[in-house]
Amino acid sequence: MTSADNNGTSRGIASFLVCAAMFAASFAGAVARADNPPTDAIGVIEGEAISIEGPMNVEVVRGQVKTVLRSGSDVHVRAGQARIDLVDGGQIMICGPAHFSMFKAGGAITLALDSGTIHAVIGSEVSLNIYTPQIQARPISIGNGAEDVLVGWDSAGAMCIRANKGAVRLEQQLTGQTVLVPQTGDVSLTNGQIESLRAAAGHCVCAVQTVYQIFMPPLQYDAKAKVQADFDPNLIILVRRVRVRPTLIFQGRVEGDAVVARAASPAQATKSLSAPQTPPEASTWTRVKTYFRKLWSPST
């Protein structure tokens, strides 16, 4: 082999090593981007009928392709439900049809809700502000505990707020009026007016729906066959996943005068505690005297 061939071989190996290094660097960068989301990343969204506009990333998270919402994302949930697993911890369930936008600044998340209902379950370390056209709702942790709130509109068009865990501070954006919905509170507002606030148990609903899965046998294709063989439809399995709920669900509170039990007197307590005594059995001599007394009595 000549020196020119050796030089060509060396240049080829060097070029291959450079390309391999560049590929490794780009692959490592892609993995780093997937494992370390940008600072404005909000969370991973999943849903059956959703459309997203604005900033977002499609990345590989734990081996699966996921859509990551970033600050400024605009989301439409056409039907059904969607779920956002927040980067900072917690989860937001959206019940459609719904339309909202999300922003993140300084670690705080702002959700501008235009329609639909959301159910947020977050930790005290997550700062979440929910804006509607007229009302701002801000969950408040109690004792650094978790926060579980629902915000949306009921079937009648009234805005509903439920504080399952923690409290919710409501502020009218036009007048600046504020009100605090305590823990376990469930209220509704008409036309976004604080004065119209009233109790409305059970109006806000955003629960996980029934999920169906279809398992089919593997399909086969034979290029030599003119007519493909059909699979047996009896082998199709339909699986329904449900969340079991209690038969009786009570919401609200019990009102009325408390019933106070009266304490029994010492004599009654002693009498009730004492066991009934059986009269002593009469002796033979007593029975004989009683017989003769009845025999010689004037009535006989």
Buried (B, 14 or more C-beta within 10 A) or exposed (E): EEEEEEEEEEEEEEEEEEEEEEEEEEEEEEEEBBEEBEEBBBBBBEBEEBEBEEBBBEBEBEEEEBBBBBBBBBBBBBEBBBBBBBBBEBEBBBBBEBBBBBBBEEEEBBBBBEBBBBBBBBBBEBBBBBBBEBBBBBBBBBEEEBBBBBBBBBEEEBBBBBBBBBBBBBBBEEEEEEBEBEBEBBBBBEEBBBEEBEEBBEBBBBEEEEEEEEEEEEEEEEEEEEEEEEEEEEEEEEEEEEEEEEEEEEEEEEEEEEEEEEEEEEEEEEEEEEEEEEEEEEEEEEEEEEEEEEEEEEEE
